[in-house]
Amino acid sequence: MATSHLNLNKHALSTTTANMTGEDKDGDKDGRSSKRLKKTAIVDNEETQSDSSRAETPQPLQVAKQDLSKPVKKNAFDEIMSKKPKPPPQPIQPSRPPNSRNPYALNSDPRSNLSLYLLNPPTSCPPGTLLFHTPSFVIIKDAFPKATVHALILPRDLKITHEHPIHILNSNPDLLASIRAISIQTRDILAKQLAVIHRHTSQTEITRQKAFEKMEDRAVTDPSFDPDSDENMAALPPHRDWAKTIKIGVHSRPSMSNFHVHVISEDMHSNSLKKKAHYNSFNSDFFVPLDDFPFEDVEGDVRIPGVKEGAMGGELKGDMRCWKCKRNFRNKFKELKEHLELEYDDWKRI
C-alpha cells in the first residue's frame, strides 16, 4: 500500500509540474493556481511519507511557547529557596609568583615598589627615607607625602606582605597588637618632627620656648639653677599635643601590593596632594583607622573586599569635605586646595 501511494504521488507531482510550466506563461491568475496545486501535492506527499515512517522515526515534543512579555510569577516558597546564602569574603590571594631576586615583590607587578624597602633596609632605602627598622618592621617616610608628615609601616613577614590589610588585621590579633605598638612609636616620632617644624609658628610652642629662655637667663645669674632638671622642665608650659593631630590606618583598597599602614598628620598640606582621589583616600571611609580593628561585622562591613562591589570606589569619587570645618567642596578640587592652605595657616598657629 505504501508503494502505490508513493507512485501515485510521484505521478501527481510530475503532472502538476508540467501544468505549472505551461500555465505560468498565461499570467498571474494561472500562476497562482499553479502554486496551489504544488502546495497540495507536497502536503499529500508528506502525509503519505509520515504514514510509512511514523513507527520508526520519533516525533519531536511540542512545547508551548512562553509569552515573554509577561513576567513569570513565583510563589513565596520558590523565592525563599532561590536565595542562596552569601559566602563570607575570602582573602585576596596574589595572582603572580614572588620574584626570585626579591621575594617581597611579585613578578611583573607594577605595584611592588615598596618591596625595595623590605629586602635590606639599611642599604636598599634611599638616603633620608628610612625612619627606623626592627626585625619585624620597616618604617619609612612616604615618597609622595599627602601631609606635612607621612610615614609607612611595612611588616617584614613574607607570609603576610601580600595579604590584604583588612583581612589580616581582622583575623590576626597578635599582629594587630604588634602593629598598634609600632604605630604608637612611629606616631611619637612624627609628633616631635611637627613640634620642630612649627616651633616658630605654633603659639603653644612659642609660649613654651619663651618660658624656657627665661630659665636659661636665670641660670646665667644663678649658677645653682639648672633649667634642664626634670623639675624645671616639668614646670614649663606643655608642648602642643601633636600626637592628636596624627592619624593611623590603612586603605580599604590599597594602591600598593605590599601590606602597609599609614601614619599621617591631619593637615593635608602637601605638593603631592594633586587630585580628588588623593584627598578622599584619607578623608572618607576609604581610610580605615587602626582603632576600628577588629570589625564587629566581619561579613557585612562594606569596607571588606567582596562584601559590596564598588562601595569604596564610590568613596573615592564622592564629595570632598574639608577635614577641619567639614565644608563640602563636591568636585571642586582647586577650590578645596585653596581652602586647605587657609586652614593650614590657622592650624599651624595653634
C-alpha positions as CSV (number, residue, x, y, z in Angstrom):
1,M,0.0,0.0,0.0
2,A,2.8,2.4,0.9
3,T,4.5,1.8,-2.6
4,S,1.3,2.5,-4.5
5,H,0.7,5.8,-2.7
6,L,4.2,6.9,-3.4
7,N,3.8,6.1,-7.2
8,L,0.6,8.0,-7.3
9,N,2.1,11.0,-5.6
10,K,5.1,11.0,-7.9
11,H,2.7,11.0,-10.9
12,A,0.7,13.8,-9.3
13,L,3.8,15.8,-8.7
14,S,5.1,15.4,-12.3
15,T,1.7,16.3,-13.7
16,T,1.5,19.4,-11.5
17,T,5.0,20.5,-12.5
18,A,4.1,20.1,-16.2
19,N,0.9,22.1,-15.8
20,M,2.8,24.8,-13.8
21,T,5.3,25.2,-16.7
22,G,2.6,25.8,-19.2
23,E,0.3,27.9,-17.1
24,D,3.0,30.3,-15.9
25,K,3.1,31.7,-19.4
26,D,-0.6,32.7,-19.3
27,G,-0.4,35.2,-16.5
28,D,-0.7,35.8,-12.7
29,K,-4.0,34.1,-12.3
30,D,-2.8,30.8,-13.8
31,G,0.4,31.2,-11.7
32,R,-1.5,31.4,-8.5
33,S,-3.4,28.2,-9.5
34,S,-0.1,26.5,-10.2
35,K,1.2,27.4,-6.7
36,R,-1.9,26.0,-5.0
37,L,-1.6,22.7,-7.0
38,K,2.1,22.4,-6.0
39,K,1.3,23.1,-2.3
40,T,-1.4,20.4,-2.4
41,A,0.9,17.8,-4.0
42,I,3.6,18.5,-1.4
43,V,1.3,18.2,1.5
44,D,-0.2,15.0,0.2
45,N,3.3,13.5,-0.3
46,E,4.3,14.5,3.3
47,E,1.2,12.8,4.7
48,T,2.0,9.6,2.7
49,Q,5.6,9.5,3.9
50,S,4.6,10.1,7.5
51,D,2.3,7.1,7.4
52,S,5.1,4.8,6.5
53,S,7.8,6.2,8.8
54,R,5.8,7.2,11.9
55,A,6.5,3.9,13.7
56,E,10.3,4.2,13.1
57,T,11.0,8.0,13.5
58,P,10.4,9.6,16.9
59,Q,8.4,12.8,16.7
60,P,9.6,15.9,18.4
61,L,7.8,17.0,21.5
62,Q,5.6,20.0,21.1
63,V,6.5,22.7,23.7
64,A,4.1,25.5,24.3
65,K,5.8,28.9,23.6
66,Q,6.2,31.1,26.6
67,D,4.9,34.6,26.4
68,L,8.0,36.6,27.3
69,S,6.0,39.8,27.6
70,K,4.5,38.7,30.8
71,P,6.7,38.2,34.0
72,V,6.8,34.7,35.4
73,K,5.2,34.6,38.8
74,K,6.9,32.8,41.6
75,N,5.3,31.7,44.8
76,A,6.8,32.5,48.2
77,F,8.5,29.1,48.6
78,D,10.3,29.4,45.3
79,E,11.5,32.9,46.3
80,I,13.0,31.7,49.6
81,M,14.6,28.6,48.0
82,S,16.2,30.7,45.2
83,K,18.1,32.9,47.6
84,K,21.5,31.4,48.2
85,P,23.3,32.4,51.4
86,K,26.1,34.9,50.8
87,P,29.6,33.3,51.4
88,P,31.9,35.2,53.7
89,P,34.6,37.3,51.9
90,Q,37.8,35.5,51.2
91,P,41.3,37.0,51.4
92,I,42.7,38.2,48.2
93,Q,45.5,35.9,47.0
94,P,48.4,37.2,44.9
95,S,47.9,36.3,41.2
96,R,51.7,36.4,40.5
97,P,54.5,34.3,41.9
98,P,57.2,36.0,44.1
99,N,60.2,37.5,42.3
100,S,63.2,35.2,42.7
101,R,65.6,38.1,43.4
102,N,63.2,39.9,45.8
103,P,60.6,37.6,47.4
104,Y,58.8,40.7,48.7
105,A,57.9,41.6,45.1
106,L,55.5,39.8,42.8
107,N,56.7,39.1,39.2
108,S,55.5,41.8,36.8
109,D,53.6,43.6,39.5
110,P,53.8,47.4,38.9
111,R,52.5,48.0,42.5
112,S,55.5,46.3,44.2
113,N,57.7,49.4,44.7
114,L,57.5,49.1,48.5
115,S,59.3,45.7,48.3
116,L,62.6,47.6,47.7
117,Y,62.5,48.9,51.2
118,L,61.9,45.5,52.8
119,L,64.7,43.5,51.3
120,N,67.6,45.1,53.2
121,P,66.5,48.4,54.9
122,P,69.9,49.9,55.7
123,T,71.1,49.7,52.1
124,S,68.0,49.5,49.9
125,C,66.3,52.6,51.3
126,P,67.2,55.9,49.6
127,P,69.0,58.4,51.9
128,G,66.7,60.2,54.3
129,T,63.8,57.7,53.7
130,L,64.3,55.2,56.5
131,L,63.0,56.3,59.9
132,F,63.9,53.1,61.7
133,H,63.6,49.4,61.4
134,T,63.3,46.3,63.5
135,P,63.4,42.5,62.7
136,S,59.6,42.7,62.2
137,F,59.0,46.1,60.6
138,V,60.5,48.8,58.4
139,I,59.2,52.3,58.9
140,I,59.9,54.8,56.1
141,K,58.8,58.3,55.0
142,D,56.2,58.2,52.2
143,A,57.9,59.1,49.0
144,F,54.9,61.2,48.0
145,P,53.6,62.5,51.3
146,K,50.0,63.7,51.4
147,A,50.5,65.9,54.5
148,T,53.3,67.6,56.4
149,V,54.4,64.3,57.9
150,H,53.5,60.9,56.4
151,A,55.1,57.6,57.2
152,L,54.5,54.0,56.2
153,I,54.8,50.9,58.5
154,L,55.8,47.8,56.5
155,P,55.7,44.3,58.1
156,R,58.6,42.2,57.0
157,D,56.9,38.8,57.4
158,L,56.8,37.2,53.9
159,K,53.6,35.3,54.8
160,I,51.6,38.4,55.2
161,T,53.3,41.0,53.0
162,H,51.0,40.1,50.0
163,E,47.8,39.8,52.1
164,H,45.1,42.4,52.2
165,P,45.4,44.5,55.4
166,I,41.6,44.4,56.1
167,H,41.7,40.6,56.3
168,I,44.9,40.3,58.3
169,L,44.0,42.9,60.9
170,N,40.6,41.3,61.4
171,S,42.0,37.8,61.7
172,N,45.4,38.1,63.4
173,P,45.1,39.6,66.9
174,D,48.8,39.1,67.6
175,L,49.9,41.0,64.5
176,L,47.3,43.7,65.3
177,A,48.8,44.2,68.8
178,S,52.3,44.5,67.4
179,I,51.3,46.9,64.8
180,R,49.5,49.0,67.4
181,A,52.7,49.2,69.4
182,I,55.0,50.1,66.4
183,S,52.4,52.7,65.1
184,I,52.4,54.5,68.5
185,Q,56.2,54.6,68.4
186,T,56.1,56.0,64.8
187,R,53.4,58.5,65.8
188,D,55.5,59.9,68.6
189,I,58.5,60.4,66.2
190,L,56.3,62.3,63.8
191,A,54.8,64.3,66.6
192,K,58.3,65.5,67.6
193,Q,59.0,66.4,64.0
194,L,55.9,68.5,63.9
195,A,56.9,70.3,67.0
196,V,60.3,71.2,65.4
197,I,58.7,72.2,62.1
198,H,56.2,74.5,63.8
199,R,58.3,75.8,66.7
200,H,58.2,79.3,65.2
201,T,54.6,79.3,64.1
202,S,52.6,77.5,66.8
203,Q,51.6,79.8,69.7
204,T,51.7,76.9,72.1
205,E,55.3,76.1,71.1
206,I,56.3,79.8,71.2
207,T,55.0,80.2,74.7
208,R,56.9,77.2,75.9
209,Q,60.1,78.3,74.2
210,K,59.9,81.8,75.8
211,A,59.4,80.2,79.2
212,F,62.5,78.0,78.7
213,E,64.6,81.0,77.5
214,K,63.7,82.8,80.8
215,M,65.0,79.9,82.7
216,E,68.2,79.9,80.7
217,D,68.6,83.6,81.5
218,R,68.2,82.9,85.2
219,A,70.9,80.2,85.0
220,V,73.4,82.8,83.9
221,T,73.0,84.8,87.1
222,D,72.3,81.8,89.3
223,P,74.8,79.0,88.7
224,S,72.9,76.7,91.1
225,F,69.8,76.9,88.9
226,D,69.6,74.1,86.3
227,P,67.0,74.8,83.6
228,D,67.3,71.2,82.3
229,S,66.4,69.5,85.5
230,D,63.4,67.3,85.5
231,E,61.6,69.5,88.0
232,N,62.1,72.7,85.9
233,M,61.2,71.0,82.6
234,A,58.0,69.8,84.2
235,A,57.2,73.3,85.2
236,L,57.3,74.6,81.6
237,P,54.1,75.2,79.7
238,P,53.3,72.0,77.8
239,H,54.1,71.3,74.1
240,R,51.2,71.3,71.7
241,D,49.7,67.7,71.7
242,W,50.9,67.0,68.1
243,A,50.1,63.3,68.6
244,K,46.4,64.0,68.5
245,T,46.9,65.6,65.0
246,I,48.2,62.3,63.5
247,K,46.0,59.6,62.0
248,I,46.9,55.9,61.8
249,G,45.2,53.4,59.5
250,V,45.0,51.5,56.2
251,H,43.3,51.9,52.9
252,S,40.3,49.6,52.2
253,R,41.7,49.2,48.7
254,P,45.5,49.7,48.8
255,S,47.2,51.1,45.7
256,M,50.5,49.2,46.6
257,S,50.6,45.4,46.8
258,N,52.8,45.1,50.0
259,F,51.0,45.3,53.3
260,H,51.5,48.8,54.8
261,V,50.0,51.1,57.4
262,H,49.8,54.9,57.1
263,V,50.8,57.3,59.8
264,I,49.9,60.8,58.6
265,S,49.2,64.3,60.0
266,E,45.7,65.6,59.6
267,D,46.6,68.9,57.9
268,M,46.7,67.5,54.2
269,H,49.3,70.2,53.4
270,S,51.5,68.8,50.6
271,N,52.5,69.4,47.0
272,S,51.9,65.7,46.4
273,L,48.2,66.2,47.1
274,K,47.3,66.6,43.4
275,K,43.8,65.1,42.8
276,K,40.5,64.2,44.4
277,A,41.4,60.5,45.0
278,H,44.4,61.6,47.0
279,Y,42.3,63.6,49.3
280,N,39.4,61.3,49.7
281,S,41.6,58.3,50.3
282,F,42.4,59.8,53.7
283,N,39.2,61.7,54.4
284,S,36.4,59.3,53.8
285,D,35.5,55.7,54.8
286,F,38.1,54.6,52.3
287,F,40.6,55.2,55.1
288,V,40.1,52.7,57.9
289,P,41.5,53.8,61.3
290,L,43.6,51.2,63.1
291,D,41.3,51.7,66.2
292,D,38.4,50.2,64.2
293,F,40.0,46.7,64.1
294,P,38.8,44.1,64.6
295,F,35.5,44.8,62.8
296,E,32.3,43.8,64.7
297,D,30.6,42.7,61.4
298,V,33.3,40.7,59.6
299,E,30.9,39.6,56.9
300,G,28.7,42.6,56.3
301,D,31.1,45.6,56.5
302,V,31.3,47.2,53.0
303,R,35.0,48.1,53.7
304,I,35.9,44.4,53.4
305,P,36.7,43.4,49.8
306,G,34.0,41.3,48.2
307,V,31.2,42.4,50.5
308,K,29.9,45.1,48.2
309,E,31.5,45.7,44.8
310,G,32.2,49.4,44.1
311,A,31.4,50.6,47.6
312,M,34.9,52.0,48.2
313,G,35.2,53.3,44.7
314,G,32.2,55.5,45.5
315,E,34.0,56.9,48.5
316,L,37.0,58.0,46.3
317,K,34.6,59.6,43.8
318,G,32.3,61.1,46.4
319,D,32.1,64.7,47.6
320,M,35.2,66.3,49.1
321,R,34.7,67.8,52.6
322,C,37.2,69.8,54.5
323,W,38.8,67.7,57.2
324,K,38.6,70.7,59.6
325,C,35.4,72.7,59.0
326,K,33.6,69.9,57.1
327,R,32.6,72.3,54.3
328,N,31.5,70.4,51.2
329,F,33.5,71.2,48.0
330,R,31.9,68.5,45.9
331,N,34.1,68.0,42.9
332,K,35.9,71.4,43.0
333,F,39.4,70.3,43.8
334,K,41.1,73.6,43.0
335,E,38.8,75.4,45.4
336,L,39.5,72.8,48.1
337,K,43.3,73.2,47.7
338,E,43.0,76.9,48.2
339,H,40.8,76.4,51.2
340,L,43.2,73.8,52.7
341,E,46.0,76.4,52.6
342,L,43.9,78.8,54.7
343,E,43.0,76.0,57.2
344,Y,46.7,75.0,57.4
345,D,47.7,78.6,58.2
346,D,45.3,78.6,61.2
347,W,46.1,75.0,62.2
348,K,49.9,75.5,62.4
349,R,49.4,78.6,64.7
350,I,47.5,76.8,67.4
